[in-house]
Amino acid sequence: MKHAFVFPGQGSQSVGMLADLGATYLVVKHTFEEASEVLGYDLWKLSQQGPKEDLNQTDKTQPALLAGGVAVWRVWLEQGGHKPILMAGHSFGEYSALVCADALEFKTALNLVQDRGRFMQAAVPSGEGAMAAILGLKNEQIIELCATVAQDQVVSAVNFNAPGQVTIAGHTAAVKRAIEQAKAAKAKVILLPVSVPAHSRLMLHAAEKMAKRLAVVNINIPTIPVIHNVDVSIKTKVADIRTALTAQLYQPVRWVETIEKMLDIGVTMLFECGPGKVLTGMNKRIARGKIVKPIMDIKTLEQALEAQA
C-alpha cells in the first residue's frame, strides 16, 4: 500500500504537545535541543509549559511546529517506518515536509521560519489581523460573503481545507463582519489561535522580505516529492521551490486539491506527522474510504506502524 506524509501548519500547536513521545524517545528532545541552540531559547520548555500566548505568537509557533514535525519523522524512521511516496505540508507545514524530504537542512529551516514568523508579525500589527474557520457553507458562498463585507478592508477565503470547511483571513474588523454573516447563514465559526492573517493580501510585504531570504539559502531537490499548496504541483527546480514558498504567504492553501492529487497518484494511506490531528480530521472528509491517521503520541505511532506494515 502506498502512503503519504502530511505536516500540520499553524493552529496545531498546544502546550504539552508531543510530551508522550518526548518521554519515550530521546530523539524528540534532542531535536528540540538542536532547535533551541539555533533559536537562542528553550523551545521544548515553551512547548511543554507555555505560556500559551507566547507559543501562539507566529514567530514562536512556526519553529515549534517545525521541530515537532521533524521529531516525529525521526521517531518514525527509528522505529522502522517506511518512507512515503509523497509529502505535503499545510501552509507553513511545507517547510517541515521539505526538511524531512532532504531539501532543507533543519537548522537552515529553523532560521528561515523564525524570520518568516517575524516578517508576518511585522506586516500586520498585533490585534489588527485575524483568521477564522467557517464550517457548513460552500466555497462560493464564503467567497461572496467576504466580498460583501470587506468594505475598504481585506478579508478573503484563504484555506480550502475540506468540503464545507474554509478558513478566512484579513483585518480583524472585516473578519468579525464575515463571522457575523456566516453565523446568520447558520454556519459554525471557529476563531483560530493565530496572531496574523496568513495567506491574505496583507502578507504581501512579508512575502517580499521572505523572497530575499529564500534567495540566499541552500535548497536541494527533495528526495521524496513534495506537493506545494499554492499550485498543487511537485517542483523539480530549486527556483520553483523558492517561488512557491514566497507565494504561499499571500495566496490560498488549496488543501482539498493537494490531497486529491495524492489520491490520483495512488496514495491509499495518509499519515499526519506532528502535533495534533487537525489535518487528519480534514483528510478523512477528502479521502473517504482510505486509511487516514495521525502520528502524535505512542498509541497513534503504534497504530500507524501497524497500518503500513
Phi, psi and chi 1 to 4 in degrees:
 res  aa     phi    psi   chi1   chi2   chi3   chi4
   1 MET       -  138.2  -63.4  177.2   77.9      -
   2 LYS   -91.1  131.3  -62.6  177.2  179.4  178.4
   3 HIS  -123.8  157.0   68.4  -77.5      -      -
   4 ALA  -127.3  153.7      -      -      -      -
   5 PHE  -111.7  135.9  -95.6   51.7      -      -
   6 VAL  -125.4  145.5  -65.4      -      -      -
   7 PHE  -117.8  132.7  -64.9   83.1      -      -
   8 PRO   -72.1  157.3   27.4  -35.1      -      -
   9 GLY  -107.8 -164.7      -      -      -      -
  10 GLN   -61.1  144.1  -68.1 -168.9   82.2      -
  11 GLY   107.6  -15.7      -      -      -      -
  12 SER   -91.8   -6.5  -70.8      -      -      -
  13 GLN   -73.6  149.8   73.9  -82.2    3.6      -
  14 SER  -158.8  148.0   63.2      -      -      -
  15 VAL   -64.8  127.7  174.7      -      -      -
  16 GLY    95.1    4.0      -      -      -      -
  17 MET   -62.1  139.2   64.0 -172.8 -164.1      -
  18 LEU    64.6   16.1  -54.6 -177.5      -      -
  19 ALA   -59.3  -40.1      -      -      -      -
  20 ASP   -60.7  -50.9 -174.2   20.4      -      -
  21 LEU   -66.7  -38.3  -71.4  173.8      -      -
  22 GLY   -64.7  -30.4      -      -      -      -
  23 ALA   -76.4  -17.4      -      -      -      -
  24 THR  -107.9  -37.8  -54.9      -      -      -
  25 TYR  -116.3  117.2  -60.0  106.2      -      -
  26 LEU   -59.0  -30.2  -76.6  175.6      -      -
  27 VAL   -61.8  -25.5   69.1      -      -      -
  28 VAL   -66.2  -52.9  174.0      -      -      -
  29 LYS   -67.0  -35.0  -71.7 -173.1  178.7  177.7
  30 HIS   -62.0  -38.3  -72.4  166.6      -      -
  31 THR   -64.5  -43.5  -59.9      -      -      -
  32 PHE   -69.7  -32.8  -85.0   80.1      -      -
  33 GLU   -66.1  -40.7  -72.9  168.3    1.1      -
  34 GLU   -59.9  -42.5 -170.8  179.2  -15.4      -
  35 ALA   -66.3  -40.8      -      -      -      -
  36 SER   -61.3  -37.2  -61.6      -      -      -
  37 GLU   -62.9  -37.1  -70.8  178.3   11.0      -
  38 VAL   -73.7  -41.5  172.9      -      -      -
  39 LEU   -82.4  -27.4  -60.1  169.0      -      -
  40 GLY    88.8   12.3      -      -      -      -
  41 TYR  -148.2  164.2   60.0   88.6      -      -
  42 ASP   -80.0   97.5 -169.5  -25.7      -      -
  43 LEU   -70.8  -35.8 -173.4   61.4      -      -
  44 TRP   -65.0  -42.7 -178.4 -108.8      -      -
  45 LYS   -61.2  -43.7 -178.1  178.8  179.7 -179.1
  46 LEU   -62.0  -42.1  174.8   63.1      -      -
  47 SER   -71.4  -25.3   69.5      -      -      -
  48 GLN   -95.5  -31.2  -62.5  -53.1  -62.3      -
  49 GLN  -117.0  -12.9  -60.8  177.7   23.0      -
  50 GLY    75.3 -150.7      -      -      -      -
  51 PRO   -70.3  155.6   25.5  -34.1      -      -
  52 LYS   -56.2  -38.0 -180.0  175.5   68.0  173.5
  53 GLU   -61.1  -36.8  -67.3   74.3   20.1      -
  54 ASP   -72.0  -43.7  -71.8   -5.7      -      -
  55 LEU   -62.2  -31.5 -176.9   61.4      -      -
  56 ASN   -82.5   -5.1  -75.1  -12.0      -      -
  57 GLN   -73.5  130.9  -74.8  -64.2  -48.1      -
  58 THR   -51.7  -41.1  -65.2      -      -      -
  59 ASP   -72.7  -11.0   59.9  -22.4      -      -
  60 LYS  -101.9  -36.6  -60.4  -70.0 -165.0  -58.0
  61 THR   -59.5  -46.1  -57.0      -      -      -
  62 GLN   -65.2  -47.2  -64.4 -170.2   29.5      -
  63 PRO   -62.1  -35.8  -24.5   34.3      -      -
  64 ALA   -65.0  -43.0      -      -      -      -
  65 LEU   -72.3  -34.5  -72.5  172.6      -      -
  66 LEU   -62.1  -49.4  175.2   64.1      -      -
  67 ALA   -61.7  -38.1      -      -      -      -
  68 GLY   -64.2  -45.3      -      -      -      -
  69 GLY   -64.7  -43.4      -      -      -      -
  70 VAL   -66.4  -39.3  171.4      -      -      -
  71 ALA   -61.9  -45.5      -      -      -      -
  72 VAL   -66.0  -39.0  172.9      -      -      -
  73 TRP   -59.6  -43.5  171.7 -111.4      -      -
  74 ARG   -66.3  -39.0  -70.7  173.9  173.7  176.5
  75 VAL   -62.4  -45.5  170.0      -      -      -
  76 TRP   -54.5  -48.0  172.8  -99.8      -      -
  77 LEU   -68.1  -40.9  -65.6 -180.0      -      -
  78 GLU   -59.6  -34.9  -86.3 -168.7   -1.1      -
  79 GLN   -90.7   12.3  -62.9  -54.4  -55.2      -
  80 GLY    88.4   14.7      -      -      -      -
  81 GLY   -66.9  143.5      -      -      -      -
  82 HIS   -79.6  149.1  -58.8  155.5      -      -
  83 LYS   -73.0  140.6  -71.3 -172.5  175.8 -178.2
  84 PRO   -76.0  167.0   29.6  -35.4      -      -
  85 ILE   -87.9  -18.4   65.7  164.4      -      -
  86 LEU  -146.0  156.6  -72.1  169.9      -      -
  87 MET  -136.2  158.6  -71.8 -176.3  171.2      -
  88 ALA  -157.2  160.1      -      -      -      -
  89 GLY  -133.5  141.2      -      -      -      -
  90 HIS   -77.9  110.5 -171.7  -80.6      -      -
  91 SER    58.2 -118.4  178.0      -      -      -
  92 PHE   -52.7  -29.6  152.2   79.2      -      -
  93 GLY   -57.1  -15.4      -      -      -      -
  94 GLU   -60.6  -31.9  -77.3 -174.4    4.1      -
  95 TYR   -65.5  -41.0  -74.7   84.9      -      -
  96 SER   -62.1  -43.6  -55.6      -      -      -
  97 ALA   -61.6  -42.4      -      -      -      -
  98 LEU   -67.9  -34.4  -70.6  168.6      -      -
  99 VAL   -66.2  -46.7  169.9      -      -      -
 100 CYS   -70.5  -19.8  -63.6      -      -      -
 101 ALA   -95.6   11.9      -      -      -      -
 102 ASP    67.5   22.5  -57.3  -44.6      -      -
 103 ALA   -89.6  -28.5      -      -      -      -
 104 LEU  -128.6  139.2  -83.8  172.0      -      -
 105 GLU   -71.9  145.2  -72.6 -169.9    0.1      -
 106 PHE   -56.6  -47.7 -178.5   40.6      -      -
 107 LYS   -64.6  -39.1  -68.9 -178.3  178.5 -179.8
 108 THR   -62.0  -44.8  -61.1      -      -      -
 109 ALA   -64.4  -37.0      -      -      -      -
 110 LEU   -61.0  -46.5  -77.0  163.1      -      -
 111 ASN   -62.8  -40.5  -78.4  -41.1      -      -
 112 LEU   -61.7  -49.2  -90.3  178.0      -      -
 113 VAL   -73.8  -28.3  -59.0      -      -      -
 114 GLN   -63.7  -45.0 -174.3  176.6   44.5      -
 115 ASP   -66.0  -39.8  -75.0  -15.3      -      -
 116 ARG   -56.9  -45.4 -177.9 -179.3 -174.7  -88.1
 117 GLY   -63.3  -40.0      -      -      -      -
 118 ARG   -66.4  -42.4  -72.0  169.9  176.7  165.5
 119 PHE   -61.1  -42.6  -63.7  157.1      -      -
 120 MET   -66.1  -42.7  -67.7  171.9   72.4      -
 121 GLN   -65.7  -38.2 -161.5   69.1   64.5      -
 122 ALA   -72.1  -25.7      -      -      -      -
 123 ALA   -67.8  -30.8      -      -      -      -
 124 VAL  -135.7  118.3 -179.7      -      -      -
 125 PRO   -54.7  145.9  -25.5   34.4      -      -
 126 SER   -54.1  131.1 -177.9      -      -      -
 127 GLY    93.2  -14.0      -      -      -      -
 128 GLU   -94.6   -6.1  -67.7 -172.0   16.1      -
 129 GLY  -129.2  153.1      -      -      -      -
 130 ALA  -154.1  163.8      -      -      -      -
 131 MET  -136.5  147.4  -61.2 -178.5   73.7      -
 132 ALA  -146.5  143.8      -      -      -      -
 133 ALA   -94.3  133.1      -      -      -      -
 134 ILE  -114.9  124.2  -61.0  177.8      -      -
 135 LEU  -117.3  132.6  -70.4   73.9      -      -
 136 GLY   107.9    0.6      -      -      -      -
 137 LEU  -117.4  157.8  -61.4 -179.4      -      -
 138 LYS   -78.3  155.6  -66.4 -179.7  179.0  179.2
 139 ASN   -51.3  -47.0  -65.9   -8.2      -      -
 140 GLU   -62.9  -36.9  -64.4   76.4   14.8      -
 141 GLN   -62.5  -42.5  -72.0  177.9  -79.1      -
 142 ILE   -70.5  -40.5  -64.3  171.0      -      -
 143 ILE   -60.6  -44.8  -68.3  168.7      -      -
 144 GLU   -67.2  -40.4 -176.9  178.2  -11.5      -
 145 LEU   -59.6  -45.4 -177.4  152.3      -      -
 146 CYS   -62.4  -42.7  -72.8      -      -      -
 147 ALA   -62.6  -34.9      -      -      -      -
 148 THR   -70.6  -38.5  -59.5      -      -      -
 149 VAL   -97.2   -5.0  -55.5      -      -      -
 150 ALA   -60.5  -39.8      -      -      -      -
 151 GLN    55.9 -122.5  -61.3  175.1   17.2      -
 152 ASP  -101.4   19.0   59.9  -15.3      -      -
 153 GLN  -117.0  179.0  -66.3 -178.1  -46.8      -
 154 VAL  -104.1  128.8  170.2      -      -      -
 155 VAL  -155.7  130.6   60.1      -      -      -
 156 SER  -154.1  162.0   57.2      -      -      -
 157 ALA   -75.9  124.2      -      -      -      -
 158 VAL  -122.2  -24.1  -63.8      -      -      -
 159 ASN  -128.1  114.7  -66.4   -3.7      -      -
 160 PHE   -96.4   87.8  -63.7   93.8      -      -
 161 ASN   -85.9  -36.9  -71.3  -32.3      -      -
 162 ALA  -166.5  163.8      -      -      -      -
 163 PRO   -56.1  121.2  -26.9   36.4      -      -
 164 GLY    78.9   14.4      -      -      -      -
 165 GLN  -138.9  106.6 -177.2  177.4  -21.8      -
 166 VAL  -130.2  140.2  174.7      -      -      -
 167 THR  -101.4  137.7  -62.2      -      -      -
 168 ILE  -111.3  157.4   62.4  171.3      -      -
 169 ALA  -150.6  156.6      -      -      -      -
 170 GLY   157.1 -157.8      -      -      -      -
 171 HIS   -60.8  140.8  -71.6  108.3      -      -
 172 THR   -54.2  -45.5  -60.1      -      -      -
 173 ALA   -63.9  -39.8      -      -      -      -
 174 ALA   -69.3  -38.2      -      -      -      -
 175 VAL   -63.2  -40.5  169.5      -      -      -
 176 LYS   -63.6  -39.0  -73.3 -178.9  177.7  177.6
 177 ARG   -64.1  -40.2  -70.2 -165.9  -65.2  -88.1
 178 ALA   -65.9  -38.2      -      -      -      -
 179 ILE   -61.3  -44.2  -72.5  172.5      -      -
 180 GLU   -60.7  -43.3  -69.8  172.9    3.2      -
 181 GLN   -66.9  -39.2  -69.7  -66.8  -41.7      -
 182 ALA   -65.3  -40.8      -      -      -      -
 183 LYS   -65.8  -36.7  -73.2 -178.8  176.5  178.2
 184 ALA   -64.5  -26.7      -      -      -      -
 185 ALA   -89.8   13.4      -      -      -      -
 186 LYS    73.0   21.5  -52.5  -59.4 -177.2 -175.9
 187 ALA   -84.7  155.5      -      -      -      -
 188 LYS   -91.4  136.6  180.0 -179.3  178.8 -178.5
 189 VAL  -128.3  135.1 -178.6      -      -      -
 190 ILE  -126.4  118.0  -57.0  168.4      -      -
 191 LEU   -74.4  128.5 -162.5   62.9      -      -
 192 LEU   -88.7  147.3  -60.2 -179.2      -      -
 193 PRO   -81.9   63.5   31.9  -35.2      -      -
 194 VAL  -128.0  157.3  -64.1      -      -      -
 195 SER  -107.0    3.6   56.4      -      -      -
 196 VAL  -140.7  154.0  -65.3      -      -      -
 197 PRO   -86.5   75.5   31.3  -34.0      -      -
 198 ALA   -62.3  149.7      -      -      -      -
 199 HIS    68.8   11.4  -51.3  -64.7      -      -
 200 SER  -103.4  170.7   73.1      -      -      -
 201 ARG   -63.7  -15.3  -72.9 -171.7  -70.6  111.2
 202 LEU   -68.8  -10.6  -63.0  178.4      -      -
 203 MET   -97.4    7.6  -69.7  -67.3  108.0      -
 204 LEU   -60.6  -41.6  -83.6  168.4      -      -
 205 HIS   -64.6  -40.4 -171.2   54.6      -      -
 206 ALA   -63.2  -38.2      -      -      -      -
 207 ALA   -64.1  -37.9      -      -      -      -
 208 GLU   -61.9  -42.6  -68.8  170.6    2.6      -
 209 LYS   -67.7  -39.4  -68.9 -177.2  176.5 -179.8
 210 MET   -66.7  -36.0 -160.8   64.4 -158.2      -
 211 ALA   -59.7  -39.6      -      -      -      -
 212 LYS   -67.4  -39.2  -66.6  176.6 -179.0  177.4
 213 ARG   -66.0  -44.3  -80.9  -70.9  -77.0  115.2
 214 LEU   -66.7  -27.4  -72.9  163.1      -      -
 215 ALA   -66.5  -22.4      -      -      -      -
 216 VAL  -112.4    7.8  -63.3      -      -      -
 217 VAL  -104.1  153.3  -60.1      -      -      -
 218 ASN   -80.8  123.8 -176.1   55.4      -      -
 219 ILE  -127.5  137.1  -59.9  176.3      -      -
 220 ASN  -111.0  162.2  -59.0  -52.5      -      -
 221 ILE   -68.8  129.8  -63.5  -59.8      -      -
 222 PRO   -59.1  142.3  -23.6   33.8      -      -
 223 THR   -78.2  -20.1   56.1      -      -      -
 224 ILE  -120.1  125.8  -60.4  168.1      -      -
 225 PRO   -57.0  135.8  -23.7   33.8      -      -
 226 VAL  -115.5  125.8  175.1      -      -      -
 227 ILE   -89.3  124.2  -59.6  176.2      -      -
 228 HIS   -89.9  137.0  -69.1  -95.5      -      -
 229 ASN   -62.8  -35.5  -57.5  160.8      -      -
 230 VAL   -65.5  -32.9   73.6      -      -      -
 231 ASP  -137.3   11.4   57.3    3.5      -      -
 232 VAL    55.0   50.7 -163.0      -      -      -
 233 SER  -138.8  158.5   68.8      -      -      -
 234 ILE   -96.2  127.0  -64.2  167.2      -      -
 235 LYS   -93.3  135.2  -53.0  -58.8 -179.0 -172.7
 236 THR  -116.4    5.7   56.4      -      -      -
 237 LYS  -129.1  137.6  -63.8  179.6 -179.8  177.5
 238 VAL   -60.3  -39.5  169.8      -      -      -
 239 ALA   -59.6  -36.0      -      -      -      -
 240 ASP   -71.8  -32.8  -67.9  -21.0      -      -
 241 ILE   -64.7  -44.7  -65.4  174.1      -      -
 242 ARG   -59.9  -42.7  -70.1 -168.4  171.7  102.0
 243 THR   -63.3  -42.9  -61.2      -      -      -
 244 ALA   -65.5  -40.9      -      -      -      -
 245 LEU   -68.8  -28.3  -69.3  176.4      -      -
 246 THR   -74.8  -47.6  -59.4      -      -      -
 247 ALA   -65.8  -29.3      -      -      -      -
 248 GLN   -64.3  -18.4   62.9  152.1 -129.3      -
 249 LEU   -67.4  -32.8  -82.5  168.4      -      -
 250 TYR  -124.6    6.4   61.8   90.5      -      -
 251 GLN  -117.1  157.6  -68.3 -169.7   19.6      -
 252 PRO   -64.2  153.2  -23.1   34.2      -      -
 253 VAL   -88.2  115.9  174.2      -      -      -
 254 ARG   -96.9   69.8  -64.5  162.3   60.1 -177.7
 255 TRP   -72.0  -41.4 -169.6 -109.7      -      -
 256 VAL   -56.6  -47.3  173.2      -      -      -
 257 GLU   -66.2  -33.9  -66.1  170.7   82.8      -
 258 THR   -61.7  -47.8  -62.3      -      -      -
 259 ILE   -67.8  -39.2  -62.1  -57.7      -      -
 260 GLU   -61.4  -36.3  -72.3  174.6  -17.1      -
 261 LYS   -65.1  -40.8 -174.4  178.2 -180.0   79.7
 262 MET   -58.9  -44.2  -72.4 -176.9  163.1      -
 263 LEU   -64.6  -39.3  -58.8  178.5      -      -
 264 ASP   -62.8  -33.4  -71.0  -17.5      -      -
 265 ILE   -76.0  -16.9  -67.8  172.0      -      -
 266 GLY   119.3    7.7      -      -      -      -
 267 VAL   -66.8  133.5  166.2      -      -      -
 268 THR  -117.5   -9.8   56.3      -      -      -
 269 MET  -135.3  136.9  -70.1 -173.4  -70.5      -
 270 LEU  -123.2  122.7  -75.6  161.4      -      -
 271 PHE  -114.1  128.7  -64.8  130.6      -      -
 272 GLU   -90.3  119.6  178.6  176.8    1.7      -
 273 CYS  -106.0  100.8 -176.2      -      -      -
 274 GLY   141.8 -173.1      -      -      -      -
 275 PRO   -61.6  141.9  -21.9   33.7      -      -
 276 GLY    78.5 -177.2      -      -      -      -
 277 LYS  -141.9   32.9   50.1 -175.2  178.2 -179.1
 278 VAL   -60.4  -47.7  172.2      -      -      -
 279 LEU   -67.2  -34.2  -63.3 -174.8      -      -
 280 THR   -59.8  -43.5  -61.7      -      -      -
 281 GLY   -62.2  -41.3      -      -      -      -
 282 MET   -69.0  -44.0  -69.8  166.8    9.9      -
 283 ASN   -64.4  -33.1  -66.2  -14.6      -      -
 284 LYS   -62.8  -29.2  -76.1 -179.9  177.4  178.5
 285 ARG   -80.9  -20.7  -61.6 -180.0   62.7 -171.3
 286 ILE   -94.6  -47.4  -53.9  166.6      -      -
 287 ALA   -99.8   61.3      -      -      -      -
 288 ARG   -63.9  133.3  -65.3 -173.9 -178.9  -83.6
 289 GLY    88.7   -5.7      -      -      -      -
 290 LYS   -98.0  164.2  -53.7  -62.2 -177.6 -175.9
 291 ILE   -80.8  118.2  -63.4  172.1      -      -
 292 VAL  -130.1  116.6 -179.7      -      -      -
 293 LYS  -140.5  148.4  -66.4 -178.1  177.8  -65.4
 294 PRO   -87.9  160.4   33.3  -33.4      -      -
 295 ILE  -128.8   99.1  -53.0  173.2      -      -
 296 MET  -141.3   -8.3   52.2 -179.8  -79.4      -
 297 ASP  -157.5 -177.5   54.1   24.9      -      -
 298 ILE   -59.9  -46.4  -59.8  -64.3      -      -
 299 LYS   -62.0  -48.1 -178.7  179.7  178.9 -180.0
 300 THR   -70.7  -30.8   53.7      -      -      -
 301 LEU   -61.8  -47.5  171.2   66.3      -      -
 302 GLU   -62.7  -39.7  -68.5  173.8  -12.9      -
 303 GLN   -65.4  -39.8  -70.9  174.8  -17.9      -
 304 ALA   -69.2  -41.5      -      -      -      -
 305 LEU   -62.6  -39.1  -73.7  167.8      -      -
 306 GLU   -67.9  -39.4 -176.2  178.3  -13.6      -
 307 ALA   -66.2  -35.8      -      -      -      -
 308 GLN   -90.5   -3.0   61.5   98.9   57.6      -
 309 ALA   -69.4      -      -      -      -      -
